[in-house]
Amino acid sequence: MNVEKSETISIIIPIYNSEAYIARCLDSILAQTYPAFEVLCIDDGSTDESGKLCDAYREKDDRIRVYHMENRG
């Protein structure tokens, strides 16, 4: 599939204490056949391991970006 840069889509995942679900979510996205996407994981001050799991996925795939912030409710 020949995909131009302008056809890249962004997938935004808001994260707050989603440790039990985040791996399944990211694995599902990464298994897609459409290659031109970026994943923006927005960690809203999780107190579990959600942020660390997202960081681990970021290390494996450069289409994943992780943003950590203090909880804003």
C-alpha positions in Angstrom: 0.0 0.0 0.0 1.4 3.3 -1.0 0.4 5.9 1.6 1.5 9.5 1.5 2.4 11.4 4.6 -0.7 13.6 4.3 -2.8 10.4 4.8 -1.5 9.7 8.2 -4.1 9.5 10.9 -3.8 10.2 14.6 -5.3 7.9 17.2 -5.6 9.6 20.6 -5.9 7.4 23.6 -6.8 9.1 26.9 -5.3 7.0 29.8 -6.1 7.0 33.5 -5.4 3.9 35.5 -5.9 1.6 32.5 -3.2 -0.9 33.3 -5.6 -3.9 32.8 -6.6 -2.7 29.3 -3.8 -0.7 27.7 -1.8 -3.6 26.3 -4.8 -5.1 24.5 -5.8 -1.7 23.1 -2.3 -0.9 21.8 -1.8 -4.5 20.4 -5.1 -4.1 18.5 -4.1 -0.8 17.0 -0.6 -2.1 16.0 -2.1 -5.1 14.4 -4.0 -3.0 11.8 -2.9 -3.3 8.2 -3.1 0.5 7.5 0.5 1.6 8.2 0.3 5.4 8.3 -0.8 6.3 11.7 0.5 7.7 15.0 -0.8 6.8 18.4 -0.9 9.6 21.0 -1.2 8.2 24.6 -2.2 10.9 27.0 -1.5 9.7 30.5 -3.6 11.9 32.9 -1.7 11.2 36.0 -2.3 7.5 36.4 -1.4 5.9 39.7 -1.0 2.4 38.3 1.5 1.1 35.7 -0.4 2.5 32.7 2.2 5.1 31.9 5.1 2.7 32.1 3.3 0.2 29.8 2.8 3.0 27.3 6.5 3.9 27.6 7.5 0.3 26.9 5.3 0.3 23.7 6.9 3.6 22.7 10.3 1.9 22.8 9.1 -0.8 20.5 7.3 1.3 17.9 8.2 4.9 16.9 4.6 5.6 15.8 3.6 5.7 19.5 4.0 9.0 21.4 3.4 9.2 25.2 2.5 12.3 27.1 2.5 12.3 30.9 0.7 15.0 32.9 -0.7 15.6 36.3 -4.3 14.4 36.8 -6.7 17.1 35.7 -9.9 15.2 36.3 
